[in-house]
Amino acid sequence: DPAAYRLLEGGRRDLLLTCDHASRALPEGYGTLGIGEAELARHIGWDIGAAALTEVLVAKLDAPAVLSGYSRLLVDCNRAPDDPTLICELSDGTVITGNRGLAPEEIERRIRLYHTPYHDAIARQIEAMRRNIEAPAIVSIHSFTPTMRGRARPWHCGILWDKDPRLAVPLMEKLRAEPGLEVGDNEPYSGRSHVGYTMGRHGASEGLPHVLIEIRQDELDRPE
């Protein structure tokens, strides 16, 4: 079985990249959670293209990154351990039969083996960075589907943020200066109520500059 997370090394100490939904892998004993491989390959299983984009950014920015090792259907690393959507029984119309009626012991096991190690790895990276710089930045890379419930989403990318403008506002200004690029401010999802568990735990609660970037998947589904 692959590890619960993947660490990509980078030389700079002021920026950490994270990718919560980098993989659609499942541990051997879980099969495909009772769904087909084609379903697992959809957005419900992972953020298509997000891991590849994170790898490119690691190389371009010389920044370290922590990427999740397993499918969001096994356990969602961008949800709190007590969030009812941590392990979904239904996702975008697909019933995840391998997640139905789980015993508390199984939920605890998935958190302990696949969720906690990922977040511990992020915390270790931040702790090491803070020995050299007071407030390293955290950037979380995600992707979203071109359509949702039959409606086209016009944004090429979206910047999700709540109360901390330090990264989000200048980033949107720079991106909007690119000709033809449609940039969403808290679109297609809003970061106003929350920016996701990862950014909330490691960024907002620690007073570190942070932002969550969503990229439309038809911009990421081919290497070019």
N, C-alpha and C positions, 0 to 999 in steps of 0.2 A: 504494500500500500504506500502511496506517496505520503509525504509529511503533511502536517496540518497547515503549514505555511511555507512560503518560499521567500528567501531573503536575497535580494540583488544588491550587491555592494556598489557604493558610490563614494567619491572622495570628499564631496562638500558636506559641511556640518550644519548648515542652516536650513535645510529643506529635506523633508521626508515625504515620499509618495506612498500611498496605500491603495490597494485594490481589493475590495471586500468580496467581489463576486468574480474572481479571476478564473475559476476552474469549474468544469462540470463533472469532475471525477467523483467516484463513490468508492468507499472501502469495499473490498471483495465480498465480504459477508452480506452486503446490502443489495447485491444485484443491481437492478435499475429502479429500485423502490416501487416496482410493480407497474412502471410505465414504459413505453417504447423508447428506443434510442433516439428516434426522431423528436419525440417530445422533450427528452433530456437535453437535446442540442438546441432547443429553442431558448428564448429569453428567460423562460421560467427556470431553466437549469443554471444559467450563468449570465454575465453581462458580455454579450458577444463583442469581441474586439478589444475589450478593456485591458486585458492582460498584455496583448501585443502592443497597444499604445503605451502602456506603462513601461514596457521594455524599451521602446524607442525613446521615451522621455528620460529614462535612466541614462541612456547613452548620450543624449543631447545635453542634459543638464548636469551630468556627473553626480546625480543624487541617488541615495539608497532608496530601496522600495521594499515593502512587505506585501506579499500577495497571498490571498487565501488559497488553500490547497484542495478544497472540496466544493461540491455543488451547494448552492444556496438552498436546495431542497433537502439536503441532509440536515443542515442547521444554517441559519442566516447570520453571518458574521456582522451584519449591519443592523442587528436587532438586539435589544437588551435581553438578558437571560430570562426575565419575567414577562417579556412581550408575547402576547398570544399568537403573533405571526412569526415567532422564532422558527417554528417547524410547521410548515403549511400542509394542511390536508387537501386544500383546493387552491390551485394557482392558475389564473387566466383561463378558467373553464376546464382545466384538467384535474381530475381526481388523483391525488398521490396516494395510492392504496397502501404503500409501505410506510406511510406516516399516520395512518388512521388508528385511533385508539391506543396510542403509545402509553406504556406504563411510565410512571414518574421516574423509575430507575433508568429507563432507556433515554428519556429526555436528559437526565442528569449526566448520563454517560456521553451523549453527543456533545453536551456543553463542555465537559471535562476534557474530552479527547480532541475535539475539532474546533471549538469556539474559543476557549480560554487560551490555548497555546498561541493562536494568532494574535490575540490582543496583548498577551504577555510579550510577544516579540516586538510589537509596536512600542509598548511601554519601555522596553529595554533600549531600543534605538533612540527614543526621545530622551531618556535619562542620560545616555552617553553623549548626545548632542548638547545637552544643557550644561555639561561640564565645560563647554567651550563658548556657548552663546546662550544668553538668557532666554530668548524666545524664538526657537526654531519654528519654521512654518510647516504646516501639514496640508497636503493636497491629496484628496481622495478622488480616484478615477472610476467613473461608471459609464454605462451606455444605456440608451433607451430605444424603444421600437419606433420605426417611422410612422406607424399608425397605432391608435388605441381606440377600441370600440368603434371601428369604422371611420374615425376621423384622422385626417392627415395632421402630422405635427410639423410645423414650418421651420422650427429652430434647428440649425445645424448643431448647436451646443447650448447647454443651459448652465448657468452659474447659480448654485444653491448656497444660500447663506441666511443668517438670522440677524444677530446684533453686532457682529464684528465685521466692519467694512474694509479692514486693512488689506486683505487680498482681493476680495470680491469686486470692489468698486474699480480699482485701477485695472484689474484683469478684464472686466467688461469693457472699459474704455479702450484698451489695447485691441481686444478682439473685434469690437465694432468699427475700428479703423480699417479692418481688412475688407476690401471690396467684395460685396456679394455674400457676406457672412451674416446670417440671422442668429443673433445671440439672445437667449432668453434670460431674463432676470427672475429667478425662482420659477422657471418654466423648464420642462413640462411638469415638474413637481415643485412644491413650495418648501423652502427651508425655514419658513417663519415659525411654524409650530415646533419643528425640530429639524436638525440637519443630519439626522441619522445617528445611530448609536456610536459609530467610530469617531465621527467628528465631535459629538457631544462629550464623549468620555475623554478623548485624548487632546482635543482642542479647546472647546468652550470651557470645560470644567477646570482646565489648567491655565486658562488665560493666554493660550498660544494662538497666533494667527492661523486661520484655517479656512478652507473652502472645499466644496464638493463640486466637481465638474462632471456634467453629463454630456455625452457625445451621441448623436443620432447614429444608429447602427449601420445605416447604408453608407456612412462615411468611413466605416471601420471593417466591413465584412470582406474586404479584399486586401492583400498586402500593399498594393499601390495606394 
